[in-house]
Amino acid sequence: MGFTERVLVPFLQENWAVVGIGLLVVAVSYILFYKRNKALDINQEHTQEQHIQKNRAAKSVASKGGVGDDDDEELDVSKLVPPKFPENQAHILFQHDRYNEEELVQRSKEYYELMNKRRSVRFFSKDPVPVEVMENIIRTAGTAPSGAHTEPWTYVVVGDQEVKENIREIVESEEEINYKQRMGPQWTRDLAFVKTSWVKEYLTEAPWLVLGFKQVYGILPDGRKRNHYYHEISTAISFGILLSAIQQKCIVNLTFKRPAQGFRVSPLSVCISKLKMTLF
């Protein structure tokens, strides 16, 4: 008889329960050990990926004129671009008119009543609006606050009829897709009371279109980028002041957000004209 028949088989027959438990313990231990090592590997890979992303983000911020992360020792400070204004930049003297309580109440009431007359109109007169008025409106929009005073906006005033027709053609082609496909039944239902469609005849009727653009960053003469902080909200504030200036000049307007896809002419536009008819 060999060793297997003479020793191993009788041993297993007599101690099968112990052997089975021992094998089970070994299997469970191996599984737990494998999962633990796997979790450690995943955690290590995640930490490495976070470190890589952190370095990339810091370097990206540096390339755009930011300051990076104070804890990032690998950030090359020499790559930071010079600030837009030096530390010893002279400031314009702040001038402020003070009013008594009665005057404050009266002025606030008058301004509210003026702004409360503002409407989003879609029918415009073709009567001309002086260029000087437009220039002053844009200057007023430029007084808006912005992150680090970077003034991250650009306004383009369009009066040429052919350009307005080109803009209208692009807008209407995209808006038709919006109304028929992108917007969905809820959105179009919510717009029903305004009685709008993808036809935007006012884009060629109004004497002026004002196109507003945000600047995510500026370009220095050497090609490097200067970061524009809070560019989205800064541009939005500027546009709000623009609308206020338009209303103050007794001119009507309509804000128009670019379509969701494909429209590259302008993120924001305002049709400006003397009032012909309002919708409300």
C-alpha positions as CSV (number, residue, x, y, z in Angstrom):
1,M,0.0,0.0,0.0
2,G,1.2,3.5,-0.8
3,F,1.4,6.4,1.6
4,T,-2.0,7.8,0.4
5,E,-4.0,4.6,1.1
6,R,-2.0,3.8,4.2
7,V,-1.8,7.2,6.0
8,L,-3.5,10.1,4.2
9,V,-6.9,8.5,3.6
10,P,-7.4,7.2,7.2
11,F,-6.3,10.6,8.5
12,L,-8.8,12.5,6.5
13,Q,-11.6,10.1,7.3
14,E,-11.0,10.5,11.0
15,N,-10.3,14.3,11.0
16,W,-12.4,15.5,8.1
17,A,-14.2,18.1,10.2
18,V,-11.0,19.7,11.5
19,V,-9.5,19.7,8.0
20,G,-12.6,21.2,6.5
21,I,-12.7,24.0,9.1
22,G,-9.0,24.7,8.6
23,L,-9.4,25.0,4.8
24,L,-12.4,27.3,5.3
25,V,-10.4,29.5,7.7
26,V,-7.5,29.7,5.1
27,A,-9.9,30.6,2.3
28,V,-11.6,33.3,4.4
29,S,-8.3,34.8,5.5
30,Y,-7.1,34.9,1.9
31,I,-10.2,36.7,0.7
32,L,-10.0,39.3,3.5
33,F,-6.3,39.8,2.9
34,Y,-6.9,40.2,-0.9
35,K,-9.7,42.7,-0.4
36,R,-7.6,44.7,2.1
37,N,-4.7,44.9,-0.2
38,K,-7.0,45.8,-3.1
39,A,-8.6,48.6,-1.0
40,L,-5.1,49.9,-0.1
41,D,-4.1,49.9,-3.8
42,I,-7.3,51.7,-4.8
43,N,-6.8,54.3,-2.1
44,Q,-3.2,54.8,-3.1
45,E,-4.1,55.2,-6.7
46,H,-6.9,57.7,-5.7
47,T,-4.4,59.7,-3.6
48,Q,-1.9,59.8,-6.5
49,E,-4.6,60.9,-8.9
50,Q,-5.7,63.7,-6.5
51,H,-2.1,64.8,-6.2
52,I,-1.7,64.9,-10.0
53,Q,-4.9,66.8,-10.5
54,K,-3.9,69.2,-7.8
55,N,-0.6,69.9,-9.5
56,R,-2.3,70.3,-12.8
57,A,-4.9,72.7,-11.4
58,A,-2.2,74.7,-9.6
59,K,-0.1,75.0,-12.7
60,S,-3.2,75.9,-14.7
61,V,-4.1,78.6,-12.3
62,A,-0.5,79.9,-12.4
63,S,-0.5,80.0,-16.2
64,K,-3.7,82.1,-16.0
65,G,-2.3,84.5,-13.4
66,G,-3.7,82.9,-10.3
67,V,-1.9,82.2,-7.1
68,G,-2.3,78.4,-6.8
69,D,-2.4,76.4,-3.6
70,D,-0.2,77.5,-0.7
71,D,0.5,73.8,0.1
72,D,1.7,73.0,-3.4
73,E,5.5,73.0,-3.2
74,E,5.8,72.2,-6.9
75,L,4.1,75.4,-8.0
76,D,6.6,77.6,-9.9
77,V,5.9,81.1,-8.7
78,S,8.1,82.6,-11.4
79,K,5.3,81.6,-13.9
80,L,2.8,84.0,-12.3
81,V,2.0,86.9,-14.5
82,P,2.3,90.5,-13.3
83,P,-0.8,92.0,-11.8
84,K,-3.0,94.2,-13.9
85,F,-2.4,97.1,-11.4
86,P,0.8,97.7,-9.3
87,E,0.5,97.8,-5.5
88,N,1.1,101.5,-5.5
89,Q,-1.7,102.2,-8.1
90,A,-3.2,105.6,-7.5
91,H,-6.9,105.5,-6.7
92,I,-9.6,107.9,-8.0
93,L,-10.9,110.0,-5.1
94,F,-14.3,108.7,-3.9
95,Q,-17.0,111.4,-4.1
96,H,-20.3,110.8,-2.4
97,D,-23.4,112.9,-2.2
98,R,-25.3,112.6,1.1
99,Y,-29.0,113.1,1.3
100,N,-31.4,113.6,4.2
101,E,-33.9,110.8,5.0
102,E,-36.7,112.5,3.1
103,E,-34.6,112.9,0.0
104,L,-33.4,109.3,0.2
105,V,-37.0,108.0,0.3
106,Q,-38.0,110.2,-2.6
107,R,-35.0,109.3,-4.8
108,S,-35.4,105.5,-4.1
109,K,-39.2,105.8,-4.9
110,E,-38.5,107.6,-8.2
111,Y,-35.9,105.1,-9.2
112,Y,-38.1,102.2,-8.4
113,E,-41.0,103.7,-10.4
114,L,-38.7,104.2,-13.3
115,M,-37.3,100.7,-13.3
116,N,-40.8,99.2,-12.7
117,K,-41.8,100.5,-16.1
118,R,-39.2,98.3,-17.8
119,R,-40.7,95.6,-20.0
120,S,-39.3,92.9,-22.3
121,V,-40.8,94.1,-25.6
122,R,-40.8,92.3,-28.9
123,F,-42.1,95.0,-31.2
124,F,-39.8,97.9,-31.9
125,S,-39.9,101.3,-33.7
126,K,-37.3,101.8,-36.4
127,D,-36.7,105.4,-35.3
128,P,-33.0,106.0,-34.9
129,V,-31.3,106.2,-31.6
130,P,-28.2,108.5,-31.5
131,V,-24.8,106.8,-31.5
132,E,-23.8,109.0,-28.6
133,V,-26.6,107.6,-26.5
134,M,-25.3,104.1,-27.2
135,E,-21.8,105.1,-26.3
136,N,-23.0,106.5,-22.9
137,I,-25.0,103.4,-22.2
138,I,-22.0,101.1,-22.8
139,R,-19.8,103.4,-20.7
140,T,-22.3,103.1,-17.9
141,A,-22.2,99.3,-18.1
142,G,-18.5,99.5,-17.8
143,T,-18.8,101.1,-14.3
144,A,-19.8,97.7,-12.9
145,P,-17.6,96.1,-10.2
146,S,-15.6,93.0,-11.2
147,G,-13.1,90.6,-9.6
148,A,-9.7,92.3,-9.1
149,H,-11.1,95.0,-11.3
150,T,-10.4,92.9,-14.4
151,E,-13.6,94.1,-16.2
152,P,-14.1,90.8,-18.0
153,W,-16.7,92.0,-20.6
154,T,-16.8,93.1,-24.2
155,Y,-19.8,94.9,-25.8
156,V,-20.3,95.0,-29.5
157,V,-23.0,97.5,-30.8
158,V,-24.4,96.4,-34.2
159,G,-26.3,98.9,-36.4
160,D,-25.5,97.6,-39.8
161,Q,-28.7,96.1,-41.3
162,E,-26.9,93.3,-43.2
163,V,-25.1,92.1,-40.0
164,K,-28.4,92.2,-38.1
165,E,-30.0,90.1,-40.8
166,N,-27.2,87.5,-40.6
167,I,-27.6,87.4,-36.8
168,R,-31.3,86.9,-37.2
169,E,-30.8,84.1,-39.7
170,I,-28.5,82.2,-37.3
171,V,-30.7,82.8,-34.3
172,E,-33.9,81.7,-35.9
173,S,-32.4,78.5,-37.3
174,E,-31.2,77.5,-33.8
175,E,-34.4,78.7,-32.1
176,E,-36.6,76.6,-34.4
177,I,-34.6,73.5,-33.2
178,N,-35.0,74.7,-29.6
179,Y,-38.8,75.0,-29.8
180,K,-39.2,71.7,-31.7
181,Q,-36.7,69.5,-29.9
182,R,-34.5,70.9,-27.1
183,M,-36.9,72.9,-24.9
184,G,-39.5,70.2,-24.4
185,P,-43.3,70.5,-23.7
186,Q,-42.9,72.0,-20.2
187,W,-40.7,74.9,-21.3
188,T,-42.8,75.7,-24.3
189,R,-45.9,75.6,-22.2
190,D,-44.4,78.0,-19.7
191,L,-43.7,80.4,-22.5
192,A,-47.2,80.2,-24.0
193,F,-48.4,83.4,-22.2
194,V,-45.6,85.4,-23.9
195,K,-46.8,84.2,-27.3
196,T,-43.3,83.8,-28.7
197,S,-41.9,81.5,-31.4
198,W,-38.6,81.0,-33.1
199,V,-39.4,83.9,-35.4
200,K,-37.4,86.9,-34.1
201,E,-38.4,89.8,-36.4
202,Y,-37.3,92.3,-33.8
203,L,-33.6,91.4,-34.5
204,T,-33.8,93.3,-37.8
205,E,-36.4,95.9,-36.7
206,A,-34.6,97.4,-33.7
207,P,-32.1,100.2,-34.7
208,W,-29.3,98.6,-32.5
209,L,-28.3,95.2,-31.2
210,V,-25.9,95.1,-28.3
211,L,-23.9,91.9,-28.0
212,G,-22.4,91.2,-24.7
213,F,-19.4,88.8,-24.2
214,K,-17.7,87.6,-21.1
215,Q,-13.9,87.2,-21.1
216,V,-12.7,84.1,-19.2
217,Y,-9.2,85.4,-19.3
218,G,-7.1,88.1,-20.9
219,I,-4.1,87.7,-23.2
220,L,-0.8,89.4,-22.4
221,P,1.5,90.7,-25.1
222,D,3.8,87.6,-24.6
223,G,0.8,85.2,-25.1
224,R,0.3,84.3,-21.4
225,K,-3.1,84.4,-19.9
226,R,-4.3,86.7,-17.1
227,N,-7.1,85.2,-15.1
228,H,-10.4,87.1,-14.9
229,Y,-11.9,86.3,-11.5
230,Y,-15.6,85.8,-11.2
231,H,-16.0,86.6,-14.9
232,E,-19.5,85.1,-15.1
233,I,-21.1,87.1,-12.3
234,S,-19.1,90.3,-13.1
235,T,-20.4,90.3,-16.6
236,A,-23.9,89.6,-15.4
237,I,-23.7,92.6,-13.0
238,S,-22.5,94.8,-15.9
239,F,-25.4,93.7,-18.0
240,G,-27.8,94.5,-15.3
241,I,-26.4,98.0,-15.1
242,L,-26.6,98.2,-18.9
243,L,-30.4,97.4,-18.7
244,S,-30.8,100.1,-16.1
245,A,-29.0,102.7,-18.2
246,I,-31.2,101.8,-21.2
247,Q,-34.3,102.3,-19.1
248,Q,-33.0,105.6,-17.7
249,K,-32.7,106.8,-21.3
250,C,-36.4,106.0,-21.9
251,I,-35.5,103.4,-24.4
252,V,-37.1,99.9,-24.5
253,N,-35.2,96.7,-24.8
254,L,-35.4,92.9,-24.9
255,T,-32.7,90.6,-23.5
256,F,-32.0,87.5,-25.6
257,K,-29.9,84.6,-24.4
258,R,-28.1,82.6,-27.1
259,P,-29.5,79.3,-28.1
260,A,-28.3,76.1,-26.4
261,Q,-26.3,74.9,-29.3
262,G,-24.3,76.2,-32.3
263,F,-24.9,80.0,-31.9
264,R,-21.5,81.6,-31.9
265,V,-22.4,85.3,-32.5
266,S,-23.1,86.4,-29.0
267,P,-23.8,85.0,-25.5
268,L,-26.2,87.9,-24.8
269,S,-27.9,90.5,-26.9
270,V,-30.2,93.4,-26.3
271,C,-32.5,94.9,-28.9
272,I,-32.8,98.6,-28.4
273,S,-35.3,101.0,-29.8
274,K,-37.9,103.6,-29.0
275,L,-41.1,102.1,-27.8
276,K,-43.6,101.0,-30.5
277,M,-45.8,98.6,-28.5
278,T,-45.4,96.5,-25.4
279,L,-46.7,93.0,-24.7
280,F,-48.0,93.7,-21.2
